[in-house]
Amino acid sequence: MEVSTVRPRQVLVIGSLNEFTDGGAANPEKMTSFEQHRRSIQDVEVITFDELYERACFIVQDR
């Protein structure tokens, strides 16, 4: 059996969500800028280490 994909999924894991805070409070300008940049990239899913960890926890809890 041979398997191939036409468009493999690409994921880029970068930084953490606490990089978007100033003095413990969320910085809306940094978050908005990151979200706009993340959405502008085609064919690559950009996630933070925190988001990857949350996904992994959800998968483990779901079993």
N, CA, C and O atoms as CSV, one atom per row, in Angstrom:
chain,resi,resn,atom,element,x,y,z
A,1,MET,N,N,0.850,-1.171,0.000
A,1,MET,CA,C,0.000,0.000,0.000
A,1,MET,C,C,0.896,1.234,0.000
A,1,MET,O,O,1.854,1.319,0.769
A,2,GLU,N,N,0.581,2.170,-0.852
A,2,GLU,CA,C,1.339,3.412,-0.926
A,2,GLU,C,C,0.423,4.571,-0.574
A,2,GLU,O,O,-0.696,4.668,-1.077
A,3,VAL,N,N,0.910,5.450,0.295
A,3,VAL,CA,C,0.126,6.600,0.737
A,3,VAL,C,C,0.918,7.865,0.434
A,3,VAL,O,O,2.126,7.927,0.662
A,4,SER,N,N,0.232,8.854,-0.074
A,4,SER,CA,C,0.887,10.141,-0.304
A,4,SER,C,C,-0.112,11.257,-0.030
A,4,SER,O,O,-1.324,11.050,-0.084
A,5,THR,N,N,0.411,12.431,0.261
A,5,THR,CA,C,-0.450,13.580,0.503
A,5,THR,C,C,-0.125,14.660,-0.509
A,5,THR,O,O,1.020,14.819,-0.932
A,6,VAL,N,N,-1.138,15.385,-0.881
A,6,VAL,CA,C,-0.957,16.461,-1.836
A,6,VAL,C,C,-0.503,17.723,-1.130
A,6,VAL,O,O,0.400,18.417,-1.598
A,7,ARG,N,N,-1.135,18.020,0.004
A,7,ARG,CA,C,-0.802,19.218,0.774
A,7,ARG,C,C,-0.606,18.830,2.237
A,7,ARG,O,O,-1.552,18.891,3.022
A,8,PRO,N,N,0.614,18.431,2.617
A,8,PRO,CA,C,0.827,18.059,4.018
A,8,PRO,C,C,0.617,19.253,4.937
A,8,PRO,O,O,0.866,20.399,4.563
A,9,ARG,N,N,0.159,18.965,6.130
A,9,ARG,CA,C,-0.089,20.027,7.112
A,9,ARG,C,C,1.234,20.512,7.687
A,9,ARG,O,O,2.099,19.714,8.047
A,10,GLN,N,N,1.378,21.820,7.766
A,10,GLN,CA,C,2.588,22.423,8.304
A,10,GLN,C,C,2.233,23.225,9.543
A,10,GLN,O,O,1.297,24.026,9.538
A,11,VAL,N,N,2.997,22.996,10.609
A,11,VAL,CA,C,2.756,23.704,11.866
A,11,VAL,C,C,4.069,24.326,12.321
A,11,VAL,O,O,5.112,23.673,12.333
A,12,LEU,N,N,3.996,25.595,12.692
A,12,LEU,CA,C,5.149,26.311,13.226
A,12,LEU,C,C,4.846,26.644,14.679
A,12,LEU,O,O,3.892,27.365,14.970
A,13,VAL,N,N,5.661,26.120,15.591
A,13,VAL,CA,C,5.458,26.350,17.026
A,13,VAL,C,C,6.481,27.395,17.473
A,13,VAL,O,O,7.690,27.206,17.341
A,14,ILE,N,N,5.955,28.514,18.010
A,14,ILE,CA,C,6.843,29.609,18.408
A,14,ILE,C,C,6.403,30.206,19.740
A,14,ILE,O,O,5.214,30.207,20.056
A,15,GLY,N,N,7.331,30.701,20.502
A,15,GLY,CA,C,7.070,31.501,21.695
A,15,GLY,C,C,6.007,30.980,22.644
A,15,GLY,O,O,5.614,29.815,22.599
A,16,SER,N,N,5.555,31.879,23.504
A,16,SER,CA,C,4.489,31.567,24.452
A,16,SER,C,C,3.593,32.786,24.607
A,16,SER,O,O,3.983,33.907,24.281
A,17,LEU,N,N,2.402,32.552,25.102
A,17,LEU,CA,C,1.422,33.628,25.226
A,17,LEU,C,C,1.848,34.713,26.210
A,17,LEU,O,O,1.404,35.855,26.096
A,18,ASN,N,N,2.706,34.372,27.178
A,18,ASN,CA,C,3.126,35.395,28.145
A,18,ASN,C,C,4.044,36.453,27.518
A,18,ASN,O,O,4.353,37.455,28.163
A,19,GLU,N,N,4.479,36.246,26.282
A,19,GLU,CA,C,5.257,37.257,25.576
A,19,GLU,C,C,4.386,38.435,25.141
A,19,GLU,O,O,4.902,39.475,24.730
A,20,PHE,N,N,3.073,38.270,25.233
A,20,PHE,CA,C,2.137,39.321,24.828
A,20,PHE,C,C,1.560,40.055,26.026
A,20,PHE,O,O,0.482,40.644,25.942
A,21,THR,N,N,2.273,40.018,27.136
A,21,THR,CA,C,1.822,40.715,28.337
A,21,THR,C,C,2.834,41.785,28.724
A,21,THR,O,O,4.024,41.683,28.425
A,22,ASP,N,N,2.337,42.794,29.386
A,22,ASP,CA,C,3.185,43.846,29.950
A,22,ASP,C,C,2.830,43.970,31.421
A,22,ASP,O,O,1.723,44.390,31.759
A,23,GLY,N,N,3.747,43.613,32.288
A,23,GLY,CA,C,3.499,43.714,33.719
A,23,GLY,C,C,2.377,42.816,34.198
A,23,GLY,O,O,1.666,43.169,35.139
A,24,GLY,N,N,2.200,41.654,33.566
A,24,GLY,CA,C,1.178,40.701,33.989
A,24,GLY,C,C,-0.163,40.882,33.311
A,24,GLY,O,O,-1.013,39.995,33.393
A,25,ALA,N,N,-0.380,42.005,32.642
A,25,ALA,CA,C,-1.647,42.250,31.947
A,25,ALA,C,C,-1.448,42.059,30.444
A,25,ALA,O,O,-0.396,42.391,29.897
A,26,ALA,N,N,-2.459,41.528,29.799
A,26,ALA,CA,C,-2.386,41.298,28.359
A,26,ALA,C,C,-2.247,42.625,27.610
A,26,ALA,O,O,-2.929,43.602,27.919
A,27,ASN,N,N,-1.363,42.641,26.633
A,27,ASN,CA,C,-1.176,43.821,25.794
A,27,ASN,C,C,-1.988,43.617,24.514
A,27,ASN,O,O,-1.592,42.826,23.658
A,28,PRO,N,N,-3.115,44.315,24.370
A,28,PRO,CA,C,-3.993,44.087,23.225
A,28,PRO,C,C,-3.332,44.398,21.883
A,28,PRO,O,O,-3.654,43.759,20.882
A,29,GLU,N,N,-2.428,45.353,21.843
A,29,GLU,CA,C,-1.748,45.686,20.587
A,29,GLU,C,C,-0.853,44.538,20.131
A,29,GLU,O,O,-0.824,44.201,18.947
A,30,LYS,N,N,-0.125,43.941,21.068
A,30,LYS,CA,C,0.737,42.812,20.725
A,30,LYS,C,C,-0.086,41.606,20.288
A,30,LYS,O,O,0.252,40.940,19.309
A,31,MET,N,N,-1.171,41.324,21.017
A,31,MET,CA,C,-2.028,40.183,20.667
A,31,MET,C,C,-2.656,40.376,19.296
A,31,MET,O,O,-2.670,39.451,18.484
A,32,THR,N,N,-3.171,41.558,19.034
A,32,THR,CA,C,-3.805,41.837,17.745
A,32,THR,C,C,-2.799,41.705,16.609
A,32,THR,O,O,-3.105,41.130,15.565
A,33,SER,N,N,-1.614,42.234,16.814
A,33,SER,CA,C,-0.569,42.150,15.798
A,33,SER,C,C,-0.208,40.698,15.511
A,33,SER,O,O,-0.073,40.307,14.351
A,34,PHE,N,N,-0.050,39.896,16.566
A,34,PHE,CA,C,0.279,38.484,16.405
A,34,PHE,C,C,-0.838,37.749,15.681
A,34,PHE,O,O,-0.568,36.970,14.767
A,35,GLU,N,N,-2.080,37.980,16.070
A,35,GLU,CA,C,-3.219,37.308,15.439
A,35,GLU,C,C,-3.320,37.675,13.963
A,35,GLU,O,O,-3.592,36.809,13.132
A,36,GLN,N,N,-3.107,38.933,13.626
A,36,GLN,CA,C,-3.154,39.344,12.227
A,36,GLN,C,C,-2.045,38.691,11.421
A,36,GLN,O,O,-2.266,38.246,10.294
A,37,HIS,N,N,-0.858,38.635,11.995
A,37,HIS,CA,C,0.265,37.991,11.309
A,37,HIS,C,C,-0.002,36.495,11.141
A,37,HIS,O,O,0.238,35.933,10.072
A,38,ARG,N,N,-0.492,35.862,12.189
A,38,ARG,CA,C,-0.770,34.424,12.149
A,38,ARG,C,C,-1.794,34.101,11.062
A,38,ARG,O,O,-1.637,33.122,10.332
A,39,ARG,N,N,-2.824,34.908,10.954
A,39,ARG,CA,C,-3.885,34.663,9.961
A,39,ARG,C,C,-3.454,34.990,8.541
A,39,ARG,O,O,-4.047,34.491,7.585
A,40,SER,N,N,-2.433,35.819,8.389
A,40,SER,CA,C,-2.001,36.215,7.045
A,40,SER,C,C,-1.129,35.163,6.368
A,40,SER,O,O,-0.940,35.207,5.153
A,41,ILE,N,N,-0.599,34.225,7.133
A,41,ILE,CA,C,0.282,33.206,6.570
A,41,ILE,C,C,-0.564,32.083,5.980
A,41,ILE,O,O,-1.433,31.529,6.654
A,42,GLN,N,N,-0.305,31.754,4.721
A,42,GLN,CA,C,-1.061,30.715,4.030
A,42,GLN,C,C,-0.381,29.356,4.202
A,42,GLN,O,O,0.845,29.258,4.158
A,43,ASP,N,N,-1.181,28.317,4.397
A,43,ASP,CA,C,-0.727,26.924,4.420
A,43,ASP,C,C,0.202,26.547,5.574
A,43,ASP,O,O,0.768,25.454,5.571
A,44,VAL,N,N,0.369,27.428,6.555
A,44,VAL,CA,C,1.162,27.109,7.740
A,44,VAL,C,C,0.366,27.543,8.956
A,44,VAL,O,O,-0.054,28.695,9.055
A,45,GLU,N,N,0.159,26.609,9.886
A,45,GLU,CA,C,-0.537,26.951,11.127
A,45,GLU,C,C,0.503,27.398,12.148
A,45,GLU,O,O,1.421,26.646,12.471
A,46,VAL,N,N,0.363,28.603,12.647
A,46,VAL,CA,C,1.289,29.161,13.630
A,46,VAL,C,C,0.626,29.067,14.999
A,46,VAL,O,O,-0.449,29.627,15.215
A,47,ILE,N,N,1.273,28.356,15.926
A,47,ILE,CA,C,0.754,28.222,17.292
A,47,ILE,C,C,1.877,28.467,18.287
A,47,ILE,O,O,3.056,28.345,17.955
A,48,THR,N,N,1.497,28.812,19.505
A,48,THR,CA,C,2.491,29.011,20.555
A,48,THR,C,C,2.670,27.697,21.320
A,48,THR,O,O,1.860,26.779,21.197
A,49,PHE,N,N,3.734,27.624,22.101
A,49,PHE,CA,C,3.976,26.442,22.921
A,49,PHE,C,C,2.801,26.209,23.883
A,49,PHE,O,O,2.416,25.068,24.137
A,50,ASP,N,N,2.239,27.298,24.410
A,50,ASP,CA,C,1.099,27.189,25.323
A,50,ASP,C,C,-0.093,26.523,24.640
A,50,ASP,O,O,-0.743,25.648,25.212
A,51,GLU,N,N,-0.367,26.948,23.411
A,51,GLU,CA,C,-1.495,26.385,22.667
A,51,GLU,C,C,-1.259,24.918,22.338
A,51,GLU,O,O,-2.186,24.110,22.398
A,52,LEU,N,N,-0.019,24.569,21.989
A,52,LEU,CA,C,0.319,23.174,21.723
A,52,LEU,C,C,0.125,22.329,22.978
A,52,LEU,O,O,-0.410,21.222,22.911
A,53,TYR,N,N,0.558,22.851,24.116
A,53,TYR,CA,C,0.392,22.144,25.387
A,53,TYR,C,C,-1.089,21.929,25.713
A,53,TYR,O,O,-1.484,20.848,26.149
A,54,GLU,N,N,-1.909,22.975,25.496
A,54,GLU,CA,C,-3.347,22.847,25.748
A,54,GLU,C,C,-3.973,21.787,24.851
A,54,GLU,O,O,-4.823,21.018,25.300
A,55,ARG,N,N,-3.563,21.740,23.598
A,55,ARG,CA,C,-4.078,20.716,22.671
A,55,ARG,C,C,-3.691,19.319,23.140
A,55,ARG,O,O,-4.507,18.398,23.124
A,56,ALA,N,N,-2.433,19.173,23.557
A,56,ALA,CA,C,-1.966,17.870,24.027
A,56,ALA,C,C,-2.745,17.432,25.269
A,56,ALA,O,O,-3.125,16.266,25.381
A,57,CYS,N,N,-2.983,18.350,26.193
A,57,CYS,CA,C,-3.755,18.029,27.396
A,57,CYS,C,C,-5.174,17.618,27.027
A,57,CYS,O,O,-5.716,16.676,27.606
A,58,PHE,N,N,-5.773,18.306,26.082
A,58,PHE,CA,C,-7.130,17.979,25.649
A,58,PHE,C,C,-7.179,16.584,25.047
A,58,PHE,O,O,-8.108,15.823,25.320
A,59,ILE,N,N,-6.194,16.243,24.235
A,59,ILE,CA,C,-6.152,14.917,23.610
A,59,ILE,C,C,-6.008,13.844,24.670
A,59,ILE,O,O,-6.685,12.818,24.607
A,60,VAL,N,N,-5.133,14.065,25.647
A,60,VAL,CA,C,-4.901,13.059,26.695
A,60,VAL,C,C,-6.154,12.903,27.577
A,60,VAL,O,O,-6.507,11.784,27.948
A,61,GLN,N,N,-6.818,14.002,27.908
A,61,GLN,CA,C,-8.017,13.934,28.739
A,61,GLN,C,C,-9.176,13.283,28.013
A,61,GLN,O,O,-10.039,12.669,28.640
A,62,ASP,N,N,-9.203,13.411,26.696
A,62,ASP,CA,C,-10.306,12.914,25.902
A,62,ASP,C,C,-10.284,11.387,25.767
A,62,ASP,O,O,-11.278,10.799,25.342
A,63,ARG,N,N,-9.194,10.751,26.112
A,63,ARG,CA,C,-9.081,9.289,25.957
A,63,ARG,C,C,-9.485,8.564,27.186
A,63,ARG,O,O,-9.447,7.334,27.218
